[in-house]
Amino acid sequence: MASKPHVLIAGAGIGGLTAALALLQRGYDVDVYEQASKLAELGAGVQIAANGSRVLRALGLEKELERIVCVAAGKEVRIWNTGQTFKLFDLGEDSVQRFGAPYWFVHRGDLHAVLRDSVLALKADAIHTSARCVGYENMPGAARLKLEDGRVVEGDCIVGADGVHSRLRQQMHGDGASEFMGIIAWRGLARRAVLSTELQRLVGTNWVGPGGHVITYPLRGGELMNFVGFGERADWKVESWTTPGTKEECAADFTNWHPLVHEIIQKVDQPYKWALVGRTPLDVWVDGRVTLMGDASHPTLPFLAQGAIMAIEDGFVLARCLDASPTIEDGLKRFQNARVERTRKIVLGSTAAGQRFHNPVLADDAAAVAYVAQEWTPEKTRTRYDWLFEYDATTAPV
Ligand SMILES: Cc1cc2nc3c(=O)[nH]c(=O)nc-3n(C[C@H](O)[C@H](O)[C@H](O)COP(=O)(O)OP(=O)(O)OC[C@H]3O[C@@H](n4cnc5c(N)ncnc54)[C@H](O)[C@@H]3O)c2cc1C
């Protein structure tokens, strides 16, 4: 392209900010429009496997992130009632040796703050808050972003990074098919120092049980322990990440589970609950000078812990595609082509992972041991995860 386009981004979440940073670093002008009045993120953890940390390192964020992440020794699978433990995979040095990049557990607010500050360091007025985007318009040689307060801003192209309830996706595709999964998810944070010694271990744990599973992992250099619990329950259908619940209600979803699971439920500061909704992956998420990315284009169930990482990969690949293309339209199509197959595979793989974690056979003690030993062999684990972690968004063909 003769000159670098001016890119308008809807949404200053992890994906929108990664795209903004990757573009600013390449000399693009960028403006980000965020609905919230204050830039902030949820008090929750996010796992950043090697395919995400590789991108964050390429963006020059390694030093800052190393100060705030937690690098755990490994990940384990535990049986819901007996607590019997199986190794899932090693992390720490093993991730660096095998995939060339670390596996980080990080507080979402910390990651978001590092991305935000890096964007603002390159363009101090790049992020516009209290700016809810409600639609777009393709113009000859331009694209217009419409805000709820009546403003219309014009740029060369628009990136819809406005999350799972994306208004831009709604305009492009309508509401689309979605399916309530009959699963409630709980999240909360506990101070690690108040947990019993066994829960304080610096590992990621995946408790699997009939109709539910529980994930715990340490954050912020081990200061906090993240808790996420999934239970099959048909009566809660609100898909919001910020609805508070009670410890009693959360504990009731894990009746008869191991005392360590109940200990962490009692020690989280505030449990929040949300309903899981499945959506069919899109084949097309580009319309002229407008593209979607992250949860706006390929929302996923959280069972492979790859939603935020896909948004990070998207942001970097999008910048590479615009750089590599003669026109904006070509760059956006190139982006979609480069990403559609991988993201679809992750969304579908995530749904399959949930079924594996919740298998009814886990109700029987002897069958549970055989099931875990057979389902989480090193070979099966490598087949499930290596292709995710090996992908290099900084060099993948575009
Ligand atoms: C509890 C939980 C745990 C998770 N764990 C992991 C994990 O371990 N690893 C992982 O990779 N993924 C994980 N995910 C998934 C991951 O968080 C999401 O996939 C990721 O946040 C998507 O990033 P995004 O930038 O596309 O969307 P979001 O993070 O949702 O950001 C969208 C942004 O757009 C803003 N916005 C929304 N609508 C508008 C609008 N109309 N106009 C302007 N701004 C708007 C929002 O306020 C927000 O700032 C988890 C999700 C949850 C809920």
PDBQT file of the ligand as one rigid body, heavy atoms in Angstrom, charges set to zero:
ROOT
HETATM    1  C1  LIG A 401     -13.339 -17.029  33.083  1.00  0.00    +0.000 C 
HETATM    2  C2  LIG A 401     -12.690 -17.161  31.751  1.00  0.00    +0.000 A 
HETATM    3  C3  LIG A 401     -11.490 -17.834  31.671  1.00  0.00    +0.000 A 
HETATM    4  C4  LIG A 401     -10.821 -17.887  30.461  1.00  0.00    +0.000 A 
HETATM    5  N1  LIG A 401      -9.621 -18.497  30.411  1.00  0.00    +0.000 NA
HETATM    6  C5  LIG A 401      -8.883 -18.435  29.272  1.00  0.00    +0.000 A 
HETATM    7  C6  LIG A 401      -7.565 -18.951  29.244  1.00  0.00    +0.000 A 
HETATM    8  O1  LIG A 401      -7.057 -19.490  30.231  1.00  0.00    +0.000 OA
HETATM    9  N2  LIG A 401      -6.834 -18.833  28.075  1.00  0.00    +0.000 N 
HETATM   10  C7  LIG A 401      -7.372 -18.240  26.978  1.00  0.00    +0.000 A 
HETATM   11  O2  LIG A 401      -6.678 -18.133  25.952  1.00  0.00    +0.000 OA
HETATM   12  N3  LIG A 401      -8.659 -17.764  26.977  1.00  0.00    +0.000 NA
HETATM   13  C8  LIG A 401      -9.408 -17.834  28.094  1.00  0.00    +0.000 A 
HETATM   14  N4  LIG A 401     -10.687 -17.331  28.115  1.00  0.00    +0.000 N 
HETATM   15  C9  LIG A 401     -11.259 -16.750  26.913  1.00  0.00    +0.000 C 
HETATM   16  C10 LIG A 401     -10.786 -15.334  26.704  1.00  0.00    +0.000 C 
HETATM   17  O3  LIG A 401     -10.927 -14.595  27.871  1.00  0.00    +0.000 OA
HETATM   18  C11 LIG A 401     -11.507 -14.644  25.559  1.00  0.00    +0.000 C 
HETATM   19  O4  LIG A 401     -11.483 -15.500  24.446  1.00  0.00    +0.000 OA
HETATM   20  C12 LIG A 401     -10.800 -13.328  25.241  1.00  0.00    +0.000 C 
HETATM   21  O5  LIG A 401     -11.041 -12.406  26.266  1.00  0.00    +0.000 OA
HETATM   22  C13 LIG A 401     -11.243 -12.752  23.902  1.00  0.00    +0.000 C 
HETATM   23  O6  LIG A 401     -10.604 -11.509  23.721  1.00  0.00    +0.000 OA
HETATM   24  P1  LIG A 401     -11.291 -10.382  22.851  1.00  0.00    +0.000 P 
HETATM   25  O7  LIG A 401     -10.374  -9.213  22.908  1.00  0.00    +0.000 OA
HETATM   26  O8  LIG A 401     -11.670 -10.919  21.525  1.00  0.00    +0.000 OA
HETATM   27  O9  LIG A 401     -12.671 -10.071  23.576  1.00  0.00    +0.000 OA
HETATM   28  P2  LIG A 401     -12.909  -9.431  25.049  1.00  0.00    +0.000 P 
HETATM   29  O10 LIG A 401     -11.832  -9.809  25.972  1.00  0.00    +0.000 OA
HETATM   30  O11 LIG A 401     -14.310  -9.773  25.402  1.00  0.00    +0.000 OA
HETATM   31  O12 LIG A 401     -12.799  -7.881  24.770  1.00  0.00    +0.000 OA
HETATM   32  C14 LIG A 401     -13.811  -7.172  24.077  1.00  0.00    +0.000 C 
HETATM   33  C15 LIG A 401     -13.686  -5.705  24.443  1.00  0.00    +0.000 C 
HETATM   34  O13 LIG A 401     -14.597  -4.976  23.632  1.00  0.00    +0.000 OA
HETATM   35  C16 LIG A 401     -15.390  -4.143  24.459  1.00  0.00    +0.000 C 
HETATM   36  N5  LIG A 401     -16.682  -3.996  23.787  1.00  0.00    +0.000 N 
HETATM   37  C17 LIG A 401     -17.687  -4.891  23.734  1.00  0.00    +0.000 A 
HETATM   38  N6  LIG A 401     -18.692  -4.419  22.978  1.00  0.00    +0.000 NA
HETATM   39  C18 LIG A 401     -18.296  -3.205  22.537  1.00  0.00    +0.000 A 
HETATM   40  C19 LIG A 401     -18.880  -2.230  21.708  1.00  0.00    +0.000 A 
HETATM   41  N7  LIG A 401     -20.095  -2.412  21.167  1.00  0.00    +0.000 N 
HETATM   42  N8  LIG A 401     -18.192  -1.095  21.442  1.00  0.00    +0.000 NA
HETATM   43  C20 LIG A 401     -16.946  -0.895  21.980  1.00  0.00    +0.000 A 
HETATM   44  N9  LIG A 401     -16.363  -1.781  22.781  1.00  0.00    +0.000 NA
HETATM   45  C21 LIG A 401     -17.013  -2.932  23.037  1.00  0.00    +0.000 A 
HETATM   46  C22 LIG A 401     -15.459  -4.847  25.785  1.00  0.00    +0.000 C 
HETATM   47  O14 LIG A 401     -15.786  -3.943  26.835  1.00  0.00    +0.000 OA
HETATM   48  C23 LIG A 401     -14.045  -5.399  25.886  1.00  0.00    +0.000 C 
HETATM   49  O15 LIG A 401     -13.158  -4.451  26.400  1.00  0.00    +0.000 OA
HETATM   50  C24 LIG A 401     -11.405 -17.305  29.304  1.00  0.00    +0.000 A 
HETATM   51  C25 LIG A 401     -12.645 -16.682  29.380  1.00  0.00    +0.000 A 
HETATM   52  C26 LIG A 401     -13.278 -16.609  30.599  1.00  0.00    +0.000 A 
HETATM   53  C27 LIG A 401     -14.608 -15.915  30.706  1.00  0.00    +0.000 C 
ENDROOT
TORSDOF 0
